[in-house]
Amino acid sequence: MRFEIMRLDEVNGTTVDSTVVDAASVDRIVQQAAAIGQRLWIRPAESSAV
């Protein structure tokens, strides 16, 4: 399964950038974001996302 991970702006919560990754990469990205206090939004990727 693939997930879209969006990095959110610190002030207003808008999406700054996004990437689509496989399930195995989600934990690593979440750990890195938590270490620096970054806000993320994670959702299942659409089947057409690359």
N, C-alpha and C positions, 0 to 999 in steps of 0.2 A: 504494500500500500504506500502511496505517496502523499505527502502533506505539503501544504503551502504555509510558509512561515513568513509573517510580515513583521518587520521591525517598526515600532510605533514612536512617534515624536513624543518627547518628554513633556511638552507643554500642553498640546491640544489633543494628543492621541491619534493624529492622522497617520496614515501609512507613509513611512519614509522610503522603504524598499521592500521587496519580497523575493523569495526564492522557493523553488519546489525541490523537496528532498525525499529520499526514501525513509522508511520508518526507522532504520538503524541509525540514521544521522540525527534524528530529532533530539534524543537525550543529550548528545554532545553539544548541540546548539543551545538547548535550554540551560545546560550547566554553564556554558560560557556567558550567556546573557545574564544569568543569576549572579555570576561573579562580579559583573560590572553594573548591575542594577538596571539593565536594559529591559524595556517592556516589549513583549511579543504577543502576537495573535496567531494561533495555530489552528488550521482547519484542514479537513481532507481535501486534497487537490482534485479538481475536475479531471475526468479521464482525458480531456484534450490538452491539459497543461503539460508543458515540457520542462 
